[in-house]
Amino acid sequence: MTIPADLDTTIAKYASVAFDDSTPLLEAGLESLSLLRLAVEVAADDDAEIDATRLVDLRNVGDLKKWLGELAASRSEEGVTR
């Protein structure tokens, strides 16, 4: 799998309503299970370590996109391509 070029499209697969970066995660219908699924999708390397404790720091979609971007970047830095 490749790193999603558009995180909004990837997030929309799990959100239950329209959202923007300032939308609180719960208002977008994004709960802990969907957040972990998103993380696994973005960091699809089998050996990727996903720090679930970071979930408590995520307040809105913008925070989520930043975290997912960091996961994707760390995957790229490790030379993982699919």
Stockholm file with secondary structure:
# STOCKHOLM 1.0

chainA/1-82         MTIPADLDTTIAKYASVAFDDSTPLLEAGLESLSLLRLAVEVAADDDAEIDATRLVDLRNVGDLKKWLGELAASRSEEGVTR
#=GR chainA/1-82 SS CCCCSCHHHHHHTTCSSCCCTTSBTTTTTCCHHHHHHHHHHHTCCTTCCCCGGGGGGCCBHHHHHHHHHHHHHHHHHTTCCC
#=GC SS_cons        CCCCSCHHHHHHTTCSSCCCTTSBTTTTTCCHHHHHHHHHHHTCCTTCCCCGGGGGGCCBHHHHHHHHHHHHHHHHHTTCCC
//
